[in-house]
Amino acid sequence: MNSFQAIKDAKLPKGAGIVTVGVSRETGTFLKEENPPIVGFEVTDNGIGLDDENFDSFNTAFSRRKVLYGGKGLGRFTWLKAFDGAKINSTFRADDVLLSRSYMFDERYTLDTAGLPKKVESGGPGTTITLSGLKRSYKEKIPRSIDVIVQKLIEHFILVFIEPDCPRVYVIDQGQRYDINEIFERDYKASSSKHEFAIGDTTFTLHGFRLPTSRTTKHKLVYAADQRGVISDKLEDYVPNLGARLEDENGEAFFYLAIVQSPYLSAHVNIGRTDFDFSAADDADAEPSLFDTAELIPRAQIRERALEFVEKDLENIIASINTEKMDKIRRYVASDAPQYRILLRNADKFINKLSPSPSRNEIETALHRELHQRETELKREGSRIIKEADKIDDYEEYHRRFTQFLDEYNELGVSALAQYVGHRKIIIEFLERAISLPPDEGARYPLEEVVHKLVFPMQTTNNDIPYNEQNLWMIDERLTYHSFIASDKQLRSLDMLKTKSAQRGDIVAFDEKILFSDTNPAEHPINSITTIEFKRPGRDDYDETDNPLSQAFKLIEEIRSGEFQIKGRPVPVSNKDIPATVYCVCDLTPTFRRALKDRDAFVTPDNQGYYGFHRGFNAYYEVIDYTKMLRDAKNRNRIFFEKLNLVSNH
């Protein structure tokens, strides 16, 4: 930057200013490295030189000499933070005489003899600064790649390079010269953009650049002061679509660099040019200030406006990314999550929140969050419409708003139904696998517990588990509605039944008779009992007394002999012989068919089930083969699967 300013002060013709940066690397290492460690730099320019005025400024801490250029009077001290010292050789004109200064600037520097000018006979004005003895803490971290050095140089001074009177800049490393202006014109400026915006009365300028992927790996928003970058934001933190490299219309990969500058930023950069005095009041990124910052513009506000133009610069590319994301989302919704289908027509509300290549988990999370937000918004809107109804004079307007609300709210109901139907399809597929005989020779069917757990989790009641884990609909849709359900629990463990019986049914359900005019729901009488028994698929060792139907009848007798209670208070029954329904789910093997024939049971038309009524036990019963249970469940739900495109091809 000193070189750029010296050339400007020299008032050289356009294109005549030259800055050369030489890279010094370690030599004499035992093994020859492609890129040995960097130990120093040499910067040469043909600017005005270190004349008396500039030399006085050099020797003055916090000099105001270059305040108009944004200089803080501290640059030379940063040399000593990173290097052992700096050798200065400078030539300048004074009264048409060519003079030179040469001295070493290090921790031992004094004004006694340093910088005394000497007359020279040839040459021209200019300065060479040789920075040597790079300190270890910097030496270990400084990039070795010349491409990275060039990238950092251009990005730091990119607002100087974009000016029409920018000097020629060269970097020389290991015998090779790099024309930085040419690289800038080819790789940066050719695709650059410029935008102006204002926050209140303060104006800002945003420059956008497409950087070759070989020179950078992140999309950034840089905040600049006095034509130099100060701090930056990762754009992917605010625009998820910018989480990976982009491709332009020609298929060339690039990363995007945005630089925002303003006289306001230059006026509020700190003395070390490492940060700004942004307002901390509403900007989580800003450090708290000891001073009143109420009048300052928050960084978040500048960023928000800048992002508008970043997205405008990249709108075609972002649209292409979103198209690919949308295809992926549609496939996911069609195959796995039809409940989110209603969100697709308003995908613009959430599509930009997803990364460029979202995983299935990311898609699910985004859709779930969006659906929840829509539900919350609609509930809030519904409450507001109802509260404001008495204030609306125009019935047509009220009717329009309320109708629109109902249309959107009904969509959410369809979404919830779609999710539940999708759940049913998965459960049916699990059931089909559970009752399929393994292909291994001599293999046995799985235990009935596998099916039992699918229908209703074991060792639980309907008070223990959510509704979506109860799948009694696989046996009969009517079973979904009961007052109390217990699965694989001893009768004496049930709070509502007072008995000493250790009998346990696979599934036992009770119903209470509810009267709409009843003011004491704690005394609703028990008016029905339902039991479900499961047996291992393929079992064929039943007899007249040892079979699931006989076991179910005995269980009903035990239940009827007990006393019903709710919260410790007795509850009456509808009559002494509470009606009972029995479901036996098992394979109709020959031994069980004989037992059913002895009970005079009726065969269903498909020959895969039996039904009947036992007068002695006052119980209606159904015996369902596993194959029939699976087929009937599929048939009952098939129309829903078809409407949601969930039907398998096989």
Buried (B, 14 or more C-beta within 10 A) or exposed (E): BBBBBBBBBBEBEEEEBBBBBBBBBEEEEEEEEEBBEBBBBBBBBBBBBBBEEBBEBBEEEEBEBBEEBBBBBEBBEEBBEBBBBBBBBBBBBEEEEBBBBBBBBBEEBEEEEBBEBEEEEEEEBBBBBBBBEBEEEEBEEBEBEBBBBBBBBBBBBBBBBBEEEBBBBBBBBEEEEBEBBEBBEEBBBEBBBEBEBEBEEEEBBBBBBBBBBEBBEBBBBBBBBBBBBBBBBEBBEBBBBBBBBBEEEEEEEBBBBBBBBBEBBBEBBEEEBEBBBBBBEEBEEBEEEEEEBEEBBBBBBBBEBBBEBBBEBBEEBBEBBBEEBBEBBEEBBBEBBBBBBBBBEEBEEBBBBBBBEBEEEBBBBBBEEBBEEBBEEBEEBBEEBEEEEEEBEEEEEBEEBBEEBEEBBEBBEBBEBBBEBBBBBEBBEBBBEBBEEEEEEEEEBBBBBBBBBBBBBEEBBBEEBEEEBBBBBBBBEEBEEBBBBBBBBEBBEBEBBBBEBEBBBBBBBBBBBEEEEEEEEEEBBBBBBBBBBBBBBBBEEBEEEEBBBBBBBEBBEBBBEBEBBBEEEEBEBBEEEBBBBBBBBBBBBEBBBEBBEEBEBEBBEEEBBBBBEBEEBBBBBBBBBBBBBBBBBBEBBEEBBEEBEBBEEE
